[in-house]
Structure formats: structure tokens, C-alpha cells
Amino acid sequence: MKKYYERNLFIRGKYSQIFFNFQIINIFYKIFYNHSEMERRQRQRQRSNSQPHVTNYNRIITIWTDEETEYLIDQRMSRNDEFWDLNRNERDEFWQSIAAKINEIFGTTFTSLQVKTKWKNLVRDHLVSKFYFD
């Protein structure tokens, strides 16, 4: 198409104004198209730079019986002073000892992280129920 314009630049007379207007329209179209193309590429770059959505398909759901939960509550409550006397690094050993006792008594294979998470969820659920239902 560019060659067509270059070949027909010599047009004179009544069609020269129409041809000139067409060239201006074509130039504005190219400017607008390039601008919108640049915006599209910029949006695409922003999307590619953002973190991809991650779904964990390997979640292991831990099922606790009522007896195991009650034993966890009893252990944690009876050793409350000990828990608060420990620093953050020693608390992992605390949760490991509780997990070992639960596993020994009930024949389960809970990890210290599962026990700690269960305790946090119990506290959270208690606070939520207390706040909303009392």
C-alpha cells in the first residue's frame, strides 16, 4: 500500500484533496493503532510479570477425633506456663513433645506442625464463636 501512495503522489486536480485527506486519515490510523498496540503489549507484560496463581493440589487433610482433640487441649492447658516461658526456638520442641505423646497414646502419626495448627484453629474458632454467639 505504501508503494501505491508513493507512485500516486503526483496526482493533481480535483482528486488531490481527497487523496491528501486519505493520507492524513491513514497516518492518524497508524498512530492510533501503534499506540493501542503499545498499550496492549504493556498490559501483556504486566500480566506476565505478576505472580501466577498457585493452587495446592496435594493438601493433606488431618482428621482429629474428639478424644485426640480433648487430649491436645488438656496437654496444652496443663503446660501453659511452660509454653510461655520458652523462647520461639524452643517452642518447636514443645509441640514435638505434645505430638509424640498424642501419637504414643492414640497410635497416630501427627507432626508437630499439625498439632500446632490444630491448636491455633481451636483458639481461632473459640474466639470467633465467642465473639459472634455471645
Residue, then its C-alpha position, 0 to 999 in steps of 0.5 A: m500500500k505504501k508503494y501505491y501512495e508513493r507512485n500516486l503522489f503526483i496526482r493533481g486536480k480535483y482528486s488531490q484533496i481527497f487523496f491528501n485527506f486519505q493520507i492524513i486519515n491513514i497516518f492518524y490510523k497508524i498512530f492510533y493503532n501503534h499506540s493501542e498496540m503499545e498499550r496492549r503489549q504493556r498490559q501483556r507484560q504486566r500480566s506476565n510479570s505478576q505472580p501466577h496463581v498457585t493452587n495446592y493440589n496435594r493438601i493433606i487433610t488431618i482428621w482429629t477425633d474428639e478424644e485426640t482433640e480433648y487430649l491436645i487441649d488438656q496437654r496444652m492447658s496443663r503446660n501453659d506456663e511452660f509454653w510461655d516461658l520458652n523462647r520461639n526456638e524452643r517452642d518447636e520442641f514443645w509441640q514435638s513433645i505434645a505430638a509424640k505423646i498424642n501419637e504414643i497414646f492414640g497410635t497416630t502419626f501427627t507432626s508437630l506442625q499439625v498439632k500446632t495448627k490444630w491448636k491455633n484453629l481451636v483458639r481461632d474458632h473459640l474466639v470467633s464463636k465467642f465473639y459472634f454467639d455471645 
